[in-house]
Amino acid sequence: MTEPSPIQLIRSETLAPGVLYAYAAVAHDVRRLVFTAGACPLDDTGATVDGDVAAQADVVMQNLRTALRAAGADLSDVVKTTVYVASSRSADLVAAWDVVRDHFGDHDAPSTLLGVAALGYPGQLVEVEAIAALR
């Protein structure tokens, strides 16, 4: 039998309904926390992948999952993310967010989505960091 998740996603009836993420998360009986560095759109040679915000976000999420798995976790263990997009255009932020949400599926952990002036690698448009909780 599978143990129930230690993560409880919290929604509030007094906050705006219909948002695509939980407002908070509680990690119960946690034995280990995993803090990731920002996952970047880098290929296996360390080069920034070409592409628009959505294409880079897809690579970022693949890399995030790889980092989490190396720590014994997966996307379903994530209790919080921060998504950075090197743009001030709402359409770019939404494009990145849509890809991130697709990767998380029904596990809509709390997240912060930010438009920033620049990210660390040449041509980098998206970065995602996460905190995961494990029993």
ROSE-4610 file (N, C-alpha, C; in Angstrom, 1 decimal, always signed):
// ROSE-4610
residu = [M/M/M/T/T/T/E/E/E/P/P/P/S/S/S/P/P/P/I/I/I/Q/Q/Q/L/L/L/I/I/I/R/R/R/S/S/S/E/E/E/T/T/T/L/L/L/A/A/A/P/P/P/G/G/G/V/V/V/L/L/L/Y/Y/Y/A/A/A/Y/Y/Y/A/A/A/A/A/A/V/V/V/A/A/A/H/H/H/D/D/D/V/V/V/R/R/R/R/R/R/L/L/L/V/V/V/F/F/F/T/T/T/A/A/A/G/G/G/A/A/A/C/C/C/P/P/P/L/L/L/D/D/D/D/D/D/T/T/T/G/G/G/A/A/A/T/T/T/V/V/V/D/D/D/G/G/G/D/D/D/V/V/V/A/A/A/A/A/A/Q/Q/Q/A/A/A/D/D/D/V/V/V/V/V/V/M/M/M/Q/Q/Q/N/N/N/L/L/L/R/R/R/T/T/T/A/A/A/L/L/L/R/R/R/A/A/A/A/A/A/G/G/G/A/A/A/D/D/D/L/L/L/S/S/S/D/D/D/V/V/V/V/V/V/K/K/K/T/T/T/T/T/T/V/V/V/Y/Y/Y/V/V/V/A/A/A/S/S/S/S/S/S/R/R/R/S/S/S/A/A/A/D/D/D/L/L/L/V/V/V/A/A/A/A/A/A/W/W/W/D/D/D/V/V/V/V/V/V/R/R/R/D/D/D/H/H/H/F/F/F/G/G/G/D/D/D/H/H/H/D/D/D/A/A/A/P/P/P/S/S/S/T/T/T/L/L/L/L/L/L/G/G/G/V/V/V/A/A/A/A/A/A/L/L/L/G/G/G/Y/Y/Y/P/P/P/G/G/G/Q/Q/Q/L/L/L/V/V/V/E/E/E/V/V/V/E/E/E/A/A/A/I/I/I/A/A/A/A/A/A/L/L/L/R/R/R]
num = [1/1/1/2/2/2/3/3/3/4/4/4/5/5/5/6/6/6/7/7/7/8/8/8/9/9/9/10/10/10/11/11/11/12/12/12/13/13/13/14/14/14/15/15/15/16/16/16/17/17/17/18/18/18/19/19/19/20/20/20/21/21/21/22/22/22/23/23/23/24/24/24/25/25/25/26/26/26/27/27/27/28/28/28/29/29/29/30/30/30/31/31/31/32/32/32/33/33/33/34/34/34/35/35/35/36/36/36/37/37/37/38/38/38/39/39/39/40/40/40/41/41/41/42/42/42/43/43/43/44/44/44/45/45/45/46/46/46/47/47/47/48/48/48/49/49/49/50/50/50/51/51/51/52/52/52/53/53/53/54/54/54/55/55/55/56/56/56/57/57/57/58/58/58/59/59/59/60/60/60/61/61/61/62/62/62/63/63/63/64/64/64/65/65/65/66/66/66/67/67/67/68/68/68/69/69/69/70/70/70/71/71/71/72/72/72/73/73/73/74/74/74/75/75/75/76/76/76/77/77/77/78/78/78/79/79/79/80/80/80/81/81/81/82/82/82/83/83/83/84/84/84/85/85/85/86/86/86/87/87/87/88/88/88/89/89/89/90/90/90/91/91/91/92/92/92/93/93/93/94/94/94/95/95/95/96/96/96/97/97/97/98/98/98/99/99/99/100/100/100/101/101/101/102/102/102/103/103/103/104/104/104/105/105/105/106/106/106/107/107/107/108/108/108/109/109/109/110/110/110/111/111/111/112/112/112/113/113/113/114/114/114/115/115/115/116/116/116/117/117/117/118/118/118/119/119/119/120/120/120/121/121/121/122/122/122/123/123/123/124/124/124/125/125/125/126/126/126/127/127/127/128/128/128/129/129/129/130/130/130/131/131/131/132/132/132/133/133/133/134/134/134/135/135/135]
x = [+0.8/+0.0/+0.9/+0.5/+1.3/+0.9/+2.0/+1.7/+1.1/+0.2/-0.4/+0.7/+0.5/+1.4/+1.5/+2.8/+2.9/+2.5/+2.1/+1.8/+0.3/-0.2/-1.6/-1.6/-2.2/-2.4/-3.6/-3.4/-4.5/-5.1/-6.4/-7.1/-8.0/-8.3/-9.1/-10.4/-11.5/-12.7/-12.8/-12.0/-12.1/-11.1/-10.3/-9.4/-10.0/-9.4/-10.0/-10.0/-11.2/-11.4/-10.8/-10.6/-10.2/-8.7/-7.9/-6.5/-5.9/-4.9/-4.4/-3.3/-3.3/-2.4/-3.0/-2.5/-3.0/-2.3/-3.0/-2.5/-1.4/-1.4/-0.4/-0.3/+0.8/+1.0/+1.5/+1.0/+1.5/+2.2/+3.4/+4.1/+4.1/+3.4/+3.2/+4.2/+4.7/+5.6/+6.7/+7.4/+8.4/+9.8/+10.5/+11.8/+12.9/+12.6/+13.7/+13.1/+13.7/+13.4/+14.4/+14.0/+14.9/+14.7/+15.8/+15.8/+16.6/+16.0/+16.7/+17.3/+18.4/+18.8/+17.9/+17.9/+17.1/+17.4/+16.4/+16.6/+16.6/+17.6/+17.8/+17.6/+17.4/+17.2/+18.5/+19.3/+20.6/+20.5/+21.2/+21.3/+22.4/+22.6/+23.6/+25.0/+25.3/+26.6/+26.8/+25.7/+25.7/+25.4/+25.0/+24.6/+23.1/+22.8/+21.4/+20.7/+19.5/+18.8/+18.2/+18.1/+17.4/+16.0/+15.2/+13.8/+13.1/+11.8/+11.0/+10.8/+10.0/+9.8/+9.2/+8.2/+7.6/+8.6/+9.4/+10.3/+11.4/+11.8/+12.8/+12.2/+10.9/+10.2/+10.1/+9.9/+9.8/+11.1/+12.2/+13.6/+13.8/+13.5/+13.7/+12.9/+11.7/+10.9/+11.5/+12.0/+12.7/+13.9/+14.7/+15.9/+15.5/+14.5/+14.0/+13.7/+12.9/+12.5/+13.8/+14.8/+16.0/+16.7/+16.8/+17.4/+16.7/+15.4/+14.6/+14.8/+14.8/+14.9/+16.3/+17.3/+18.7/+18.7/+17.7/+17.6/+16.5/+16.0/+15.0/+13.6/+13.3/+12.0/+11.5/+10.3/+9.7/+8.8/+8.2/+7.3/+6.2/+5.7/+4.6/+5.0/+6.2/+6.7/+7.0/+6.8/+7.1/+6.0/+6.5/+5.6/+5.6/+6.5/+6.6/+7.6/+7.2/+8.1/+8.1/+9.2/+9.3/+9.7/+9.0/+9.2/+9.6/+10.8/+11.4/+11.3/+10.9/+10.8/+11.5/+12.5/+13.2/+12.4/+11.3/+10.4/+9.5/+9.0/+8.0/+6.6/+6.6/+5.3/+4.5/+3.3/+2.4/+2.2/+2.2/+2.1/+3.2/+4.4/+5.6/+5.5/+5.1/+4.9/+3.8/+2.7/+1.7/+2.2/+2.9/+3.5/+4.3/+5.2/+6.0/+5.2/+4.3/+3.4/+2.6/+2.1/+1.3/+2.1/+3.4/+4.2/+4.5/+4.9/+5.1/+3.9/+2.7/+1.5/+1.3/+1.5/+1.3/+2.2/+3.4/+4.3/+3.9/+3.3/+2.9/+1.5/+0.7/-0.6/-1.5/-2.1/-3.0/-2.4/-1.1/-0.3/+0.0/-1.0/-0.9/-0.3/+0.9/+1.6/+1.7/+1.7/+1.9/+3.1/+3.0/+4.1/+4.0/+5.2/+5.3/+5.9/+5.3/+5.7/+6.2/+7.4/+8.0/+8.6/+8.4/+9.1/+10.3/+11.5/+12.7/+13.5/+14.5/+15.2/+16.1/+16.8/+17.7/+17.9/+18.4/+18.7/+20.2/+20.8/+22.2/+23.0/+22.3/+23.0/+22.6/+23.5/+23.2/+22.0/+21.0/+19.8/+18.8/+19.1/+18.1/+16.9/+15.7/+14.5/+13.7/+13.9/+13.1/+14.0/+13.6/+14.3/+13.2/+13.3/+12.4/+13.1/+12.8/+13.4/+12.2/+12.6/+11.5/+12.0/+11.0/+11.2/+10.3/+10.9/+10.1/+10.2/+9.2/+9.1/+9.0/+9.8/+9.7/+9.6/+9.0/+8.9/+10.2]
y = [-1.2/+0.0/+1.2/+2.2/+3.5/+4.4/+5.0/+6.0/+7.2/+7.8/+9.1/+10.2/+11.1/+12.2/+13.0/+13.4/+14.3/+15.7/+16.0/+17.4/+17.6/+18.6/+19.0/+20.4/+20.5/+21.7/+22.5/+23.7/+24.5/+25.5/+25.6/+26.6/+27.3/+28.5/+29.3/+29.8/+29.6/+30.1/+31.7/+32.3/+33.7/+34.5/+33.7/+34.3/+34.0/+34.7/+34.6/+33.1/+32.7/+31.3/+31.2/+30.0/+29.7/+29.9/+30.3/+30.4/+29.0/+28.9/+27.6/+27.0/+27.3/+26.8/+26.9/+26.1/+26.2/+27.5/+28.1/+29.3/+29.0/+27.8/+27.4/+25.8/+25.4/+23.9/+23.6/+22.5/+22.1/+20.7/+20.6/+19.3/+18.6/+17.5/+16.8/+15.7/+15.5/+14.3/+14.2/+15.3/+15.4/+14.9/+14.1/+13.6/+14.4/+14.8/+15.5/+16.5/+17.7/+18.7/+18.8/+19.0/+19.2/+20.6/+21.3/+22.7/+22.6/+23.0/+22.9/+24.3/+24.3/+25.5/+25.8/+27.0/+27.3/+26.3/+25.6/+24.7/+25.6/+25.4/+26.3/+25.5/+26.2/+25.6/+25.2/+24.3/+23.9/+22.5/+22.3/+21.0/+20.2/+18.9/+18.1/+18.5/+19.6/+20.1/+21.4/+21.8/+23.0/+24.3/+24.2/+25.3/+25.6/+26.9/+27.3/+26.9/+26.2/+25.7/+26.9/+26.8/+27.9/+27.7/+28.7/+28.6/+29.7/+29.8/+30.8/+30.4/+31.2/+31.0/+29.6/+29.2/+27.9/+26.7/+26.8/+25.8/+25.7/+26.8/+26.8/+26.3/+26.7/+26.2/+24.7/+24.1/+22.7/+22.0/+22.5/+22.0/+22.2/+23.4/+23.7/+22.7/+22.3/+21.4/+20.0/+19.6/+18.3/+18.3/+19.4/+19.5/+19.5/+20.2/+20.2/+18.8/+18.1/+16.7/+15.9/+16.0/+15.3/+15.6/+16.9/+17.3/+16.7/+16.8/+16.2/+14.7/+14.0/+12.6/+12.2/+13.0/+12.7/+12.8/+13.6/+13.8/+12.9/+12.0/+11.0/+11.6/+12.6/+13.3/+13.3/+13.8/+14.1/+15.3/+15.7/+16.9/+16.8/+15.6/+15.4/+15.7/+15.8/+16.1/+17.5/+18.3/+19.8/+20.5/+21.3/+22.1/+23.6/+24.0/+25.5/+25.6/+26.4/+26.8/+28.3/+28.7/+30.1/+30.0/+30.7/+30.7/+32.1/+32.1/+33.4/+33.4/+34.5/+34.7/+36.0/+36.0/+37.2/+38.0/+38.6/+39.4/+40.2/+41.3/+42.1/+42.0/+41.1/+40.9/+39.8/+40.1/+39.1/+37.9/+38.0/+36.9/+35.9/+36.4/+35.5/+34.8/+35.5/+34.9/+33.8/+34.0/+33.1/+31.9/+32.1/+31.0/+30.1/+30.6/+29.8/+29.1/+29.8/+29.2/+28.1/+28.2/+27.1/+25.8/+25.9/+24.8/+24.2/+25.0/+24.6/+23.8/+24.4/+23.8/+22.4/+22.3/+21.1/+20.0/+20.3/+19.3/+18.9/+19.8/+19.5/+18.8/+18.9/+18.3/+18.7/+17.7/+18.0/+18.5/+18.4/+18.8/+20.3/+21.1/+22.5/+23.2/+22.9/+23.5/+25.0/+25.7/+27.1/+27.5/+28.6/+29.1/+30.6/+31.2/+32.6/+32.7/+33.5/+33.8/+35.2/+35.4/+36.7/+37.0/+38.2/+38.7/+39.5/+39.1/+39.7/+40.3/+41.2/+41.8/+40.9/+40.0/+39.1/+37.9/+36.8/+35.6/+35.3/+34.3/+34.1/+33.7/+32.9/+32.4/+33.2/+33.3/+34.0/+33.4/+34.2/+33.7/+33.0/+33.0/+32.3/+33.1/+32.5/+33.2/+32.7/+31.4/+30.8/+30.1/+30.2/+29.4/+29.1/+27.9/+27.4/+26.8/+27.3/+26.6/+26.0/+25.0/+24.3/+23.9/+23.6/+23.0/+21.8/+20.6/+19.4/+18.9/+18.1/+17.5/+16.0/+15.2/+13.8/+13.2/+12.0/+11.3/+10.5]
z = [+0.0/+0.0/+0.0/-0.8/-0.9/+0.2/+0.8/+1.9/+1.3/+2.1/+1.6/+1.5/+0.6/+0.5/+1.8/+2.1/+3.3/+3.0/+1.7/+1.3/+1.2/+1.9/+1.8/+1.2/+0.0/-0.7/-0.2/+0.2/+0.8/-0.1/-0.2/-1.0/+0.0/-0.2/+0.7/+0.0/+0.6/+0.0/+0.1/+0.9/+1.1/+0.1/-0.6/-1.6/-3.0/-4.0/-5.4/-5.8/-6.2/-6.7/-8.2/-8.6/-10.0/-10.3/-9.3/-9.6/-9.9/-10.7/-11.1/-10.2/-8.9/-7.9/-6.5/-5.6/-4.2/-3.6/-2.6/-2.0/-1.0/-0.5/+0.5/+0.5/+1.1/+1.3/+2.7/+3.2/+4.5/+4.3/+4.8/+4.7/+6.1/+6.1/+7.4/+7.5/+8.7/+9.0/+8.0/+7.8/+6.8/+7.4/+6.7/+7.2/+6.5/+5.3/+4.5/+3.6/+3.5/+2.5/+1.4/+0.2/-0.9/-1.5/-1.6/-2.1/-3.4/-4.5/-5.8/-6.1/-6.8/-7.5/-8.6/-9.1/-10.3/-11.4/-11.9/-13.1/-14.3/-15.2/-16.3/-17.6/-18.7/-20.0/-20.7/-20.0/-20.5/-21.1/-22.2/-22.8/-22.1/-22.5/-21.9/-22.0/-22.9/-23.0/-22.2/-21.5/-20.7/-21.5/-22.7/-23.5/-23.4/-23.4/-23.3/-24.6/-24.5/-25.7/-26.4/-27.7/-28.5/-28.3/-28.5/-28.4/-27.7/-27.8/-27.2/-25.7/-25.0/-23.6/-23.3/-24.1/-23.9/-24.1/-25.2/-25.5/-24.3/-23.9/-22.8/-21.5/-21.2/-20.0/-20.0/-21.2/-21.2/-20.8/-21.3/-21.0/-19.5/-19.0/-17.6/-16.7/-17.1/-16.3/-16.4/-17.5/-17.6/-16.7/-16.7/-15.9/-14.4/-14.1/-12.7/-12.2/-13.0/-12.7/-12.5/-13.3/-13.2/-11.9/-11.6/-10.3/-9.1/-9.1/-8.0/-7.9/-9.0/-9.0/-8.4/-8.7/-8.2/-6.7/-6.1/-4.7/-4.1/-4.9/-4.4/-4.4/-5.1/-5.1/-6.6/-6.7/-8.0/-7.9/-9.0/-9.1/-8.1/-7.8/-6.9/-5.5/-5.2/-3.8/-3.6/-4.6/-4.5/-3.7/-2.8/-2.0/-2.4/-3.2/-3.6/-4.7/-5.7/-6.8/-7.0/-7.6/-8.0/-9.5/-10.4/-11.8/-12.2/-12.8/-13.3/-14.8/-15.4/-16.8/-17.2/-18.0/-18.4/-19.4/-18.9/-19.7/-18.8/-19.4/-18.6/-19.3/-20.4/-21.1/-20.4/-20.1/-19.5/-20.3/-21.7/-22.5/-22.4/-22.2/-22.0/-20.6/-19.6/-18.3/-18.3/-19.0/-19.2/-20.0/-21.0/-21.8/-21.0/-20.2/-19.3/-18.3/-17.7/-16.6/-17.2/-18.4/-19.0/-19.1/-19.5/-19.6/-18.2/-17.3/-15.9/-15.4/-15.5/-15.0/-15.7/-17.0/-17.7/-17.1/-16.8/-16.2/-14.8/-14.0/-12.7/-12.7/-13.7/-13.8/-12.7/-12.0/-10.9/-9.6/-9.5/-8.3/-8.4/-8.0/-8.2/-7.0/-6.7/-5.5/-5.6/-4.5/-4.5/-5.3/-6.1/-6.9/-7.0/-7.2/-7.5/-8.9/-9.7/-11.1/-11.2/-11.7/-11.7/-13.1/-13.5/-14.7/-14.2/-14.7/-14.3/-15.5/-15.2/-16.3/-17.0/-16.3/-17.0/-16.1/-16.7/-16.0/-16.3/-15.7/-15.7/-16.9/-17.7/-18.9/-20.2/-21.1/-22.4/-23.0/-23.4/-24.1/-23.2/-21.9/-21.0/-20.7/-20.9/-20.7/-19.5/-19.0/-18.0/-17.0/-15.7/-14.6/-13.6/-13.0/-12.0/-10.8/-9.6/-8.4/-7.6/-6.8/-6.1/-4.7/-3.9/-2.6/-2.5/-2.2/-2.1/-0.7/-0.3/+1.0/+0.9/+1.7/+1.6/+3.0/+3.1/+4.4/+4.6]
